[in-house]
Each structure stands twice: as C-alpha cells, then as structure tokens.
C-alpha cells in the first residue's frame, strides 16, 4: 500500500468520508477543469472548484490572493475548517491550501469513482452555504516557487527542475495537454528540466505507484532528496501531484511547485525555453 494511504493527517478514504457525513466542521471540495462531471453526480455535500474558472484568470494566470480569499469565503471555509479535496485536480486544491498555511487539509487519493466502487451513491444537489471570513495568510516560499526562484534554479547543482507534463509537451510538440491550438504560447520546456511524465507515477487505475516505485523513478532522473525540487506542468495540477508524492510519500525535505507553470511561462516573451 502506498504511504500516502497511511497518512490520516493528510489523506482520507471513502469510509472516513461516510463516517463524517454532514459534519459542519468539514468542507468537501471537488476540483476539476469543468463542472460537467460534478453536475452529473458528486459526493454528498461536496462543492466544486473549477481549476480554470475559479483558480485561473482569463489569461490562465493564477487568480490573485484577494480572489482566492473570496472563493474560500463563498465556500464557507474558515481557518478552522477541515478541507477535503477529491477529483481530477484534488492535488492542486490540497497543495494550494497548504501553500497558504491552512491547518487541516486532506485528500482522497486516487480516482473519484472509488466513491461509487465502494457502494456509495452520487448526489446532484448543490449545497447552499453561508459565507465565512477567511483572512488568507501569505504564500509559503518553501512550498511555492516564484518565477525568480525557477530562473535561479536553472543550471544550479543543488536544484532540480521537474517537468511532469507528457513527453509531447516536454519535447515541444504541443503547448496544451490536449493539443488545442487556441491561445497557445511557445512550446518546449524549462532549460535543464528533467522529464518524468505524471502518468509514469500512476497505476492504470489512477492511484499512485508504491513508494519504492516512486523513489526509483525520481532517483533515476536525478531527482534526489539532497536537491531542492521545483515541479511544474501546465496549470499546476500534475505538478502538485508530483509534489505530494515527493513530500508525503517519500519525505523529500525541499519540494516546491511553480504554480504559474507552462500556461504562464510559455507566454512570457523573455522566459528561457528549450525544445
């Protein structure tokens, strides 16, 4: 069993969710790139965060802190709320809250369908929540890497930049994961970045591989515990999943996410790019 499944302080399973159903101190959040799947059915009591509409602006840049703070308030989340993420981009929600120092954040690791596979039923009702006050703390530079930090890491021996996009994205064959041509920037990768596609870190059913397999994959690419690791992808979701594996499955002491990721870097006229 993957170590992430043995960390009750940061992960939950379906049984935990069922036993805490209706608990007002817990907010369950599904994170996805559209609301279609959520509307068809979701874990009872869960709300939706759209990774594009809620977490990125129209230019695909991360929303400012003020917008994120309003999202948390609309979601009925306070500093004392236990926030549980699941769904396609669960790791992104988990990392984002951790990057702002939220005390109790957890994640249902693996595919969302494990809820149904455990014999539970989806709900279609959208919860009506009272707004809450959330004075969001500043981002933690030990978890979030800025553009300046990423640029400084290029070619620095104590750092490794980790690209977890697909091979076609890394090699410059496409800008967006889907290959869409609309609103595309320059394809390629950060110079000296190593490539470990996120799919190579997952089992066929979407669950993470074992800690031993993860460690072997990272170390074979030079992503070792003695380095400061900065992960990136396109909008931060895959990078957050790799960050979670590094930090919680393997205990790497210095892992960070470049949240702007390629959606921003690939559109910066002066950003260095290799292909």
Rosetta blueprint (number, residue, H / E / L):
1 X L
2 X L
3 X H
4 X H
5 X H
6 X H
7 X L
8 X L
9 X L
10 X L
11 X E
12 X E
13 X L
14 X H
15 X H
16 X H
17 X H
18 X H
19 X H
20 X L
21 X L
22 X L
23 X L
24 X L
25 X L
26 X E
27 X E
28 X E
29 X E
30 X E
31 X E
32 X E
33 X L
34 X L
35 X L
36 X H
37 X H
38 X H
39 X H
40 X H
41 X L
42 X E
43 X L
44 X L
45 X L
46 X L
47 X E
48 X E
49 X E
50 X E
51 X L
52 X L
53 X L
54 X L
55 X L
56 X E
57 X L
58 X L
59 X L
60 X L
61 X L
62 X E
63 X L
64 X L
65 X H
66 X H
67 X H
68 X H
69 X H
70 X H
71 X H
72 X H
73 X H
74 X H
75 X L
76 X L
77 X L
78 X L
79 X L
80 X L
81 X L
82 X E
83 X E
84 X E
85 X E
86 X E
87 X L
88 X L
89 X L
90 X H
91 X H
92 X H
93 X H
94 X H
95 X H
96 X H
97 X H
98 X H
99 X H
100 X L
101 X L
102 X L
103 X L
104 X L
105 X E
106 X E
107 X E
108 X E
109 X L
110 X L
111 X L
112 X L
113 X L
114 X H
115 X H
116 X H
117 X H
118 X L
119 X L
120 X L
121 X L
122 X L
123 X E
124 X L
125 X L
126 X L
127 X L
128 X L
129 X L
130 X L
131 X L
132 X L
133 X L
134 X L
135 X L
136 X L
137 X L
138 X L
139 X L
140 X L
141 X L
142 X L
143 X L
144 X E
145 X L
146 X L
147 X H
148 X H
149 X H
150 X H
151 X H
152 X H
153 X H
154 X L
155 X L
156 X L
157 X L
158 X L
159 X E
160 X E
161 X E
162 X E
163 X E
164 X L
165 X L
166 X L
167 X H
168 X H
169 X H
170 X H
171 X L
172 X L
173 X L
174 X L
175 X L
176 X L
177 X L
178 X L
179 X L
180 X L
181 X L
182 X L
183 X L
184 X L
185 X L
186 X L
187 X L
188 X L
189 X E
190 X L
191 X L
192 X L
193 X L
194 X E
195 X E
196 X L
197 X L
198 X H
199 X H
200 X H
201 X H
202 X E
203 X L
204 X L
205 X L
206 X L
207 X L
208 X E
209 X L
210 X L
211 X H
212 X H
213 X H
214 X H
215 X H
216 X H
217 X H
218 X H
219 X H
220 X H
221 X L
222 X L
223 X L
224 X L
225 X L
226 X L
227 X L
228 X E
229 X E
230 X E
231 X E
232 X E
233 X L
234 X L
235 X L
236 X L
237 X H
238 X H
239 X H
240 X H
241 X H
242 X H
243 X H
244 X H
245 X H
246 X H
247 X H
248 X H
249 X H
250 X L
251 X L
252 X L
253 X L
254 X L
255 X E
256 X E
257 X E
258 X L
259 X L
260 X L
261 X H
262 X H
263 X H
264 X H
265 X H
266 X L
267 X L
268 X L
269 X L
270 X L
271 X L
272 X L
273 X L
274 X E
275 X L
